[in-house]
Amino acid sequence: MTPYLIYTDSAADLPSHAYKEYDIRIVPMDYMLNGKSITFYTESETHDEECGRLYEAQRQGADVHTSQITPYRYSETWDKDLAEGYDILYLAMSSGLSATYINALTAAEELKDKYPDRTVSVVDSLAATGGQGLLTYTAAMNREAGMSLEENTAWLNKNVPFLCHRFVVGDLDYLHKGGRVSAAVAVIGGMLSIKPLLIIDDEGKLPVVGKSRGINAAMKSLVKSYQNERGVENVPDLVYITHSALYDKANDLAQMIRNVTGPDTKIEVICQTPIIGVHTGPEFFSVCGWGKHRKES
């Protein structure tokens, strides 16, 4: 079996230990903060500090936006690995939210001409933040268990629809500015104290599925949604909670999730990458785990 490397990008959130534990690699992404371009490496030791600076800047009204990964960056990142005899498995940010998936496919085709005996397999995660991270972590576990690149790719494509994301934002203005929700939908987030509850659907897009009044009620909604959807077999009993540098509330949410799971469920609390935080704003929580098919949800 040809050895292969597992990559994701800076839109994914993973606990810091996962990168070294499973040799997970990153294609970095860029964001702009008040006109300054910043390349974000999620595996960096300064991860939490960088995330905290972004969310504090947003609270102060900073101008922020992101850019897509170009085909050139993909090719530049993967060229050396392919030359050394490795294949690549890459889990991309949702095609419903970004063109990075398409750009990765373009790079893979170009690299195939240069390295005809090598394979770059690109998986559309239909996910972001903790969901994309959880899928990547599972891919790494699959490789550790002996799955070939082809077997792992097939497993991931089959099981992506069972990856469930539930998240709350303070308002929808950031998602609207980034083109992720329409102006009509964004009006919901402008209502006093209303916290929209969203999911990532089977097309990788962001429908609003509920509303709560106040952050505590919103957290209870996240837990209830998770409880209703969990319970599928043959996937890791693992939950990723991501947040916008709101550590106390995130830990409270983790305890609420723990109260409805068994003791064997592993819960990871992660400060959300700025790449997604630019679009979700400084009041964000998500709960990601394996559950019912998204069409059922």
Helices and strands as residue ranges (DSSP letters): E 4-9, H 16-22, E 24-27, E 29-33, E 36-40, H 47-59, E 64-66, H 71-83, E 87-92, H 100-114, E 120-124, H 129-144, H 149-159, G 160-162, E 163-169, H 173-177, H 183-189, E 194-199, E 208-213, H 215-229, E 238-243, H 247-258, E 266-271, H 274-280, E 284-290
